[in-house]
Amino acid sequence: MSDADNQEAFRALWALEQWDWQKTLTVDAAAFDKAIADCWPLLTIEALEIEERTPANLRSLYDHSNHRLGMFLREFGERLRTADEAQRQVLLEEAVSWSGNLYERSLLISCVEGERANRAAGLDNNDLSVDDLIIRIATVRWQKVAVVVGKIMTIRRNFFDEAIAARVIALVESGVLEAQGDLSKMRFSEVRLATR
């Protein structure tokens, strides 16, 4: 799959989640069928061929991949935190080759690249406060609050998203960040560093 196809497949997955994996009266039937078709290459393993390409079978593959990722990332994160620099590089390479399909591989590559970027930016420093992390992650370009919160959760796994979102709101109220959208909904609001 090309990068464009990969992005289209992830958009299709997002749409299916929004539609709760069901074709309803409010969901265009052609768009639903296209989303299902676009997701198959992302979630299947080359050696596996599903005879019935139904939404239920695709959802089962999706849930299975998410379960595998959850189990792997929990152990991987613990190993990564206790590893020295040489071991970290080996672990990061192992993570990318572990996956069984493009969906898992894409998410793992994103995690690995994020981990490398965090280390390069000094964000793995445990002495940084949540506010410091938010300010370092925020840029002059608009970013979804959910993205900022998610990045911090990958750095500090013991923090809850609601607590981080509350700190984002506090930084907006204090003028450090600018916001647009409804800050009570992380996916429907954006922040950036204050430009004034």
C-alpha positions as CSV (number, residue, x, y, z in Angstrom):
1,M,0.0,0.0,0.0
2,S,1.2,3.5,-0.8
3,D,1.3,6.2,1.9
4,A,-1.8,7.8,0.3
5,D,-3.6,4.4,0.4
6,N,-2.5,3.9,4.0
7,Q,-3.9,7.3,5.0
8,E,-7.1,6.6,3.2
9,A,-7.5,3.3,5.0
10,F,-6.9,5.0,8.4
11,R,-9.6,7.6,7.4
12,A,-11.9,4.7,6.6
13,L,-11.2,3.1,9.9
14,W,-12.0,6.4,11.7
15,A,-15.3,6.6,9.7
16,L,-16.2,3.1,10.6
17,E,-15.6,3.8,14.3
18,Q,-17.8,6.9,14.0
19,W,-20.5,4.8,12.4
20,D,-20.1,2.2,15.2
21,W,-19.3,-0.3,12.4
22,Q,-22.9,-0.3,11.3
23,K,-24.7,0.7,8.1
24,T,-27.7,2.9,9.2
25,L,-30.1,5.2,7.6
26,T,-27.8,8.2,8.3
27,V,-24.8,6.5,6.8
28,D,-24.4,6.5,3.0
29,A,-24.4,2.8,1.9
30,A,-21.7,3.4,-0.8
31,A,-19.4,5.2,1.6
32,F,-19.8,2.5,4.2
33,D,-19.0,-0.3,1.6
34,K,-16.0,1.7,0.4
35,A,-14.7,2.2,4.0
36,I,-15.0,-1.6,4.5
37,A,-13.1,-2.3,1.3
38,D,-10.4,0.2,2.0
39,C,-9.7,-1.3,5.4
40,W,-9.2,-4.9,4.4
41,P,-5.6,-4.4,3.2
42,L,-4.7,-2.6,6.4
43,L,-5.9,-5.2,8.8
44,T,-5.2,-8.6,7.1
45,I,-2.1,-10.6,7.2
46,E,-0.8,-11.8,3.9
47,A,-1.0,-15.4,4.9
48,L,-4.6,-15.0,6.1
49,E,-7.5,-14.8,3.6
50,I,-10.9,-14.3,5.0
51,E,-13.6,-15.9,2.8
52,E,-16.4,-13.6,3.9
53,R,-15.3,-9.9,3.8
54,T,-18.1,-8.8,6.1
55,P,-18.0,-5.8,8.5
56,A,-18.2,-8.2,11.4
57,N,-15.1,-10.1,10.3
58,L,-13.2,-6.8,9.7
59,R,-14.3,-5.6,13.1
60,S,-13.0,-8.8,14.6
61,L,-9.6,-8.3,13.0
62,Y,-9.5,-4.7,14.2
63,D,-10.4,-5.7,17.7
64,H,-7.8,-8.5,17.6
65,S,-5.1,-6.1,16.4
66,N,-5.9,-3.5,19.1
67,H,-5.8,-6.2,21.8
68,R,-2.4,-7.4,20.5
69,L,-1.1,-3.9,20.4
70,G,-2.3,-3.2,23.9
71,M,-0.6,-6.3,25.3
72,F,2.6,-5.6,23.3
73,L,2.9,-1.9,24.1
74,R,2.4,-2.5,27.8
75,E,5.4,-4.9,28.0
76,F,7.4,-2.9,25.4
77,G,7.0,0.4,27.4
78,E,8.3,-1.3,30.6
79,R,11.3,-2.8,28.8
80,L,12.0,0.6,27.1
81,R,11.9,2.5,30.3
82,T,14.5,0.3,31.9
83,A,16.8,-0.1,28.9
84,D,20.1,1.6,28.3
85,E,20.7,3.5,25.1
86,A,22.0,0.5,23.1
87,Q,19.1,-1.7,24.3
88,R,16.6,1.1,23.4
89,Q,17.7,1.1,19.8
90,V,17.4,-2.7,19.5
91,L,13.9,-2.6,21.2
92,L,12.7,0.1,18.9
93,E,13.8,-1.9,15.8
94,E,12.1,-5.1,17.2
95,A,8.9,-3.2,17.8
96,V,8.5,-2.3,14.2
97,S,9.2,-5.8,12.9
98,W,6.8,-7.4,15.5
99,S,3.6,-6.5,13.8
100,G,1.4,-8.8,11.8
101,N,-0.4,-6.3,9.6
102,L,-0.1,-2.8,8.2
103,Y,-2.4,-1.3,10.8
104,E,-0.2,-2.6,13.7
105,R,3.0,-1.7,11.9
106,S,1.8,1.9,11.2
107,L,0.9,2.5,14.8
108,L,4.1,1.0,16.1
109,I,6.2,3.1,13.6
110,S,4.3,6.1,14.9
111,C,5.1,5.2,18.5
112,V,8.7,4.5,17.7
113,E,9.1,7.8,15.8
114,G,7.4,9.6,18.7
115,E,9.7,8.0,21.2
116,R,12.8,9.1,19.2
117,A,11.4,12.6,18.8
118,N,10.6,12.8,22.5
119,R,14.1,11.8,23.4
120,A,15.7,14.2,20.9
121,A,13.5,17.1,22.3
122,G,14.4,16.2,25.9
123,L,10.8,15.3,26.7
124,D,11.7,12.1,28.4
125,N,13.1,14.1,31.4
126,N,11.0,13.0,34.4
127,D,11.6,16.4,36.1
128,L,9.5,18.2,33.6
129,S,6.0,19.2,34.8
130,V,2.9,18.5,32.7
131,D,2.7,22.2,31.9
132,D,6.3,22.2,30.7
133,L,5.5,19.2,28.5
134,I,2.4,20.8,27.0
135,I,4.4,24.0,26.2
136,R,7.2,22.0,24.6
137,I,4.8,19.9,22.5
138,A,2.6,22.9,21.5
139,T,3.8,24.8,18.4
140,V,2.7,28.0,16.6
141,R,0.6,25.7,14.4
142,W,-2.9,24.5,15.5
143,Q,-2.9,21.0,16.9
144,K,-5.9,19.0,18.2
145,V,-6.0,19.0,22.0
146,A,-6.4,15.2,21.7
147,V,-3.1,15.0,19.9
148,V,-1.3,17.1,22.5
149,V,-2.8,15.0,25.3
150,G,-2.0,11.8,23.5
151,K,1.6,12.8,23.1
152,I,2.0,13.5,26.8
153,M,0.3,10.3,27.7
154,T,2.9,8.4,25.7
155,I,5.6,10.2,27.7
156,R,4.0,10.0,31.1
157,R,1.9,6.9,31.1
158,N,0.6,7.4,34.7
159,F,-1.3,10.6,33.8
160,F,-5.0,10.6,32.9
161,D,-6.2,12.4,29.8
162,E,-8.7,14.4,31.7
163,A,-6.0,15.8,34.0
164,I,-3.8,16.7,31.1
165,A,-6.7,18.4,29.3
166,A,-7.5,20.4,32.4
167,R,-3.9,21.7,32.4
168,V,-4.3,22.6,28.7
169,I,-7.4,24.7,29.6
170,A,-5.5,26.3,32.4
171,L,-2.7,27.3,30.0
172,V,-5.2,28.7,27.6
173,E,-6.9,30.7,30.4
174,S,-3.4,32.0,31.6
175,G,-2.6,33.2,28.0
176,V,0.3,30.8,27.4
177,L,-1.8,28.9,24.7
178,E,-4.5,30.1,22.3
179,A,-7.5,27.8,21.6
180,Q,-10.3,27.4,19.0
181,G,-13.2,25.1,19.3
182,D,-14.9,23.6,22.4
183,L,-12.1,22.8,24.9
184,S,-14.4,20.4,26.7
185,K,-14.1,18.1,23.7
186,M,-10.5,17.3,23.0
187,R,-11.2,16.0,19.4
188,F,-13.1,19.2,18.5
189,S,-10.7,21.8,19.8
190,E,-7.2,22.9,18.9
191,V,-4.4,24.8,20.7
192,R,-1.2,26.6,19.8
193,L,1.4,28.7,21.5
194,A,0.1,32.2,22.0
195,T,1.3,34.4,19.2
196,R,0.7,37.8,20.8
